[in-house]
């Protein structure tokens, strides 16, 4: 079986895939605060037990991370608890099957490249992937499946938190769709600005990317924790796919199997 690890700035996701590609279990842990390999092992061991899995079931591990400081402990977890040498997205010897058409390919986040692999496999191209993570990213994949570039904007939760911290009289709010665009109190006005402001940003960015890229119409796929919320309220987003990164890790593992 394969253990796929997607380590983002907010959460670390662990997923177990059978040899047939079927998902056997998926769990998330907060990235905040450094966790040692032993702490991960204890936490995962309990979850494995609850799902009738053991560490002996895992014979391959693949890791994608945008948090370099956490990679050492995840690699130690693989070696100590699973007796596996993990593959890491970004290592030179790992073949993604993806052409990266940007000035500095090494600067592109591993999660964005993995998403590109998965999205082209599932939906073809050309397309735009909108990823609602700690940052909101727009990644352009051309008709051949090559990564053609993208846009990075502050994530919606990050923006909401910054608004609260920077303005003394503005409270912390949850991200959700307000009933009206025009707020009648502080909280409803903030919710509208955050939610509909991001809808406007998404629609505007997709339109501008389309004008700049030209040619065939771009399909828009959303992923990340808030993808379903936003996909329901703008026709620009055609599909919401929450497990895009994990699917990409599975595909890359398959491509690089001994």
C-alpha positions in Angstrom: 0.0 0.0 0.0 1.0 3.6 -0.5 1.0 6.3 2.2 0.7 9.7 0.5 1.6 12.8 2.6 0.5 16.3 1.6 2.1 18.8 4.0 0.7 22.3 3.6 1.1 25.5 5.6 -2.1 24.8 7.6 -2.6 21.0 7.5 -0.8 17.8 6.9 -2.9 15.2 5.1 -2.1 11.5 5.3 -3.9 9.1 2.9 -3.5 5.3 2.4 -4.1 3.8 -1.0 -4.4 0.2 -1.8 -2.5 -1.3 -4.7 -5.7 -1.0 -6.8 -5.7 2.8 -6.2 -8.6 2.8 -3.9 -8.5 5.1 -0.8 -8.3 3.1 2.4 -8.1 6.1 4.8 -7.5 9.8 5.0 -6.6 12.0 8.0 -5.6 15.5 8.7 -3.3 17.1 11.3 -2.6 20.7 12.0 0.8 21.9 10.7 1.0 24.5 13.5 3.7 23.6 15.9 6.6 21.2 15.0 5.7 17.6 15.4 8.4 15.0 15.8 8.4 11.7 13.9 7.5 9.9 17.1 4.5 12.1 17.7 3.3 11.5 14.1 3.8 7.8 14.7 1.7 7.6 17.8 -1.1 9.7 16.2 -1.1 7.7 13.0 -0.8 4.3 14.8 -4.1 5.0 16.6 -5.8 5.9 13.3 -4.4 2.9 11.5 -5.7 0.6 14.2 -9.2 2.1 14.0 -9.2 1.4 10.2 -7.8 -2.1 10.4 -4.5 -1.1 9.0 -0.9 -1.7 10.3 2.4 0.0 9.5 3.4 -3.3 7.9 0.8 -2.7 5.2 2.7 0.3 3.9 5.5 -0.5 1.4 5.8 2.9 -0.3 5.6 6.5 0.9 5.5 9.7 -1.2 5.6 13.3 0.3 4.8 16.7 -1.1 5.5 19.6 1.2 5.6 23.4 1.1 7.1 23.5 4.6 10.8 22.6 4.3 11.3 22.7 8.1 8.8 19.8 8.5 10.3 17.5 5.9 13.0 16.0 8.1 10.4 14.7 10.6 8.2 13.3 7.9 11.2 11.5 6.4 12.2 10.1 9.8 8.6 8.9 10.3 8.8 7.0 7.0 12.2 5.4 7.9 11.6 4.6 11.6 7.9 3.6 11.6 7.4 2.2 8.2 10.9 1.1 7.2 10.5 3.0 3.9 12.7 5.4 2.1 10.1 8.1 1.0 9.9 9.7 -2.4 9.8 13.5 -2.2 8.2 15.7 -4.8 11.0 18.1 -5.9 13.8 15.5 -5.8 15.7 15.4 -9.1 15.2 11.7 -9.6 11.4 11.8 -9.3 9.7 12.0 -12.6 6.5 14.0 -12.5 5.7 13.5 -16.1 5.1 17.3 -16.3 6.8 20.0 -18.3 7.3 23.2 -16.2 7.3 26.2 -18.6 8.3 29.0 -16.1 11.6 31.0 -15.7 12.5 29.3 -12.4 10.9 25.8 -12.1 12.5 25.1 -8.8 10.4 27.9 -7.2 7.0 26.4 -8.0 5.4 24.8 -4.9 5.3 21.0 -5.0 1.6 21.1 -4.3 0.9 23.2 -7.4 2.8 20.8 -9.6 1.1 17.7 -8.1 -2.3 19.4 -8.6 -1.3 20.1 -12.3 -0.6 16.4 -12.8 -3.9 15.3 -11.2 -6.1 17.9 -12.9 -4.8 17.2 -16.4 -5.3 13.5 -15.8 -8.9 14.0 -14.7 -10.0 16.9 -16.8 -7.6 17.4 -19.7 -6.6 20.9 -20.7 -6.2 23.7 -21.0 -7.5 24.6 -17.6 -7.0 26.8 -14.5 -6.7 25.3 -11.0 -7.9 27.6 -8.2 -6.5 26.3 -4.9 -8.1 27.7 -1.7 -5.3 27.2 0.7 -3.3 29.4 3.0 -2.6 31.3 -0.2 -5.2 31.4 -3.0 -3.4 30.3 -6.2 -4.4 30.2 -9.9 -2.3 27.7 -11.9 -2.5 27.5 -15.7 -2.2 24.1 -17.4 -2.0 24.1 -21.2 -3.5 21.6 -23.6 -0.5 19.3 -23.4 -0.6 19.2 -19.6 2.4 21.5 -19.1 2.5 23.9 -16.2 2.4 27.3 -17.8 2.6 29.7 -14.8 0.2 31.1 -12.3 -0.9 33.7 -9.7 -0.5 33.8 -5.9 -2.9 35.9 -3.8 -3.4 36.0 0.0 -5.7 33.2 1.2 -9.2 34.0 2.3 -8.7 32.9 6.0 -5.4 34.8 6.0 -7.1 38.0 4.8 -9.9 37.7 7.3 -7.4 37.2 10.2 -5.3 40.2 9.0 -8.4 42.4 8.9 -9.2 41.5 12.5 -5.6 41.9 13.7 -5.0 45.2 11.9 -8.2 47.0 12.9 -8.9 47.4 16.6 -12.7 47.4 16.3 -13.2 44.6 13.8 -13.9 41.1 15.2 -12.7 37.8 14.0 -15.3 36.2 11.7 -16.0 32.9 10.0 -15.8 32.7 6.3 -19.3 32.1 4.9 -21.8 33.4 2.4 -23.8 36.4 3.8 -27.5 36.7 3.1 -27.0 40.2 1.5 -24.2 42.0 -0.3 -24.8 45.2 1.6 -24.2 44.6 5.3 -26.3 46.2 8.0 -23.9 45.7 10.8 -20.1 45.3 11.2 -20.0 41.5 11.1 -22.3 41.2 8.0 -20.4 43.9 6.3 -17.1 42.1 6.9 -18.5 38.8 5.8 -19.7 40.4 2.6 -16.4 42.0 1.9 -14.5 38.8 2.4 -16.9 36.4 0.6 -18.1 38.6 -2.3 -14.7 40.3 -2.5 -13.1 36.9 -3.2 -15.8 35.9 -5.6 -15.0 39.2 -7.5 -11.3 38.5 -7.4 -11.8 34.9 -8.7 -14.0 36.0 -11.6 -11.7 38.9 -12.5 -8.5 36.9 -12.4 -10.0 34.0 -14.5 -11.2 36.6 -17.0 -7.8 38.3 -17.2 -5.9 35.0 -17.4 -8.2 33.9 -20.3 -7.6 37.2 -22.1 -3.8 36.8 -21.7 -3.6 33.2 -22.6 -6.1 33.4 -25.5 -7.0 30.5 -27.7 -9.2 27.6 -26.4 -11.6 28.3 -23.5 -10.1 27.4 -20.1 -11.9 25.0 -17.8 -11.8 26.1 -14.2 -11.3 23.5 -11.4 -11.3 24.5 -7.7 -9.6 22.6 -4.9 -8.7 23.2 -1.3 -10.8 23.4 1.9 -13.1 26.2 0.8 -13.5 25.1 -2.9 -17.0 23.7 -2.5 -18.2 26.9 -0.8 -17.0 29.2 -3.6 -17.8 26.8 -6.5 -21.5 26.9 -5.4 -21.7 30.7 -5.9 -19.9 31.5 -9.1 -20.5 30.1 -12.6 -16.8 30.7 -13.3 -15.8 27.5 -11.3 -17.0 24.5 -13.2 -15.8 21.8 -10.9 -14.7 21.4 -7.2 -12.3 18.6 -6.5 -11.1 18.4 -2.9 -8.7 15.4 -3.3 -6.8 16.7 -6.3 -3.4 16.7 -4.5 -3.7 13.2 -3.1 -4.8 11.9 -6.6 -1.7 13.6 -8.1 0.6 11.9 -5.5 -0.9 8.6 -6.4 -0.3 9.2 -10.1 3.3 10.2 -9.5 3.9 7.2 -7.3 2.5 5.0 -10.1 4.8 6.6 -12.6 7.9 6.1 -10.4 7.2 2.6 -9.1 10.2 0.2 -9.3 
